[in-house]
Amino acid sequence: MAHASEKRTQLRGLYVYQRLAMETACKKVGIPRSTANRWKQEAADKGDDWDTVRAAVALGDDNFSTLSKKLLEDYLVQHQATMDQLRDSKDMSARDRADTLASMSDSFNKTMASFKRLSPELNKQAIQLDVLQRLVTFAQGRYPQHLTAMVELLEPFGEELAKVK
C-alpha cells in the first residue's frame, strides 16, 4: 500500500505541478488511467481538487504571466485596429456604428475584468501608470513651469514603482 501512496503522490505532482497531461503522467508513474481517475476523484471527495490546484499553480507561473500579458497586448492591438477601421469607415450606417461600438465596449469591459482577476499585479501596475499619467496631465495644465523637474522625478520614480510587488 505504501507503494501506491508514493505513486499517487508522484502522479499528483506530475499532473498538478509539472502540468503534464494525465495520460502522460500515468505513463511516467506506470499506472492505468482508470486508477489515476479513481485517485483523483478520491482526492476531490476529500477536498483536494487536483484541477483547482493545477489552475492556481498555472496562475502563479511566470510563463502564464507572460502569456496573459501578450494576450492582453494582442487584444488591445486588435481593439485599436477595429476602432481605426470604424473611424475611417465612410459607408457604415449610424446604427451599425453604434452596434459595433456597443459590442466593442462590452468585449473590452469583459476582457479587462477577466484580466484583472487573472493578473492583479499587472492591474496594479496599470493603476500606477494611470495615476502618473493623470499627474503629468494635471501638471501640464496648472504648473507647466515645473514639467522639467517632474520629468526628472518621474523616470526614477517609475522604476521604483516597478519594483513594488
Secondary structure, DSSP 8 states (H G I E B T S, - for coil): -HHHHHHHHHHHHHHHTS---HHHHHHHHT--HHHHHHHHHHHHHTT--HHHHHHHHHHHSHHHHHHHHHHHHHHHHHHHHHHHHHHH-SS--HHHHHHHHHHHHHHHHHHHHHHHHH-HHHHHHHHHHHHHHHHHHHHHHH-GGGHHHHHHHHHHHHHHHHH--
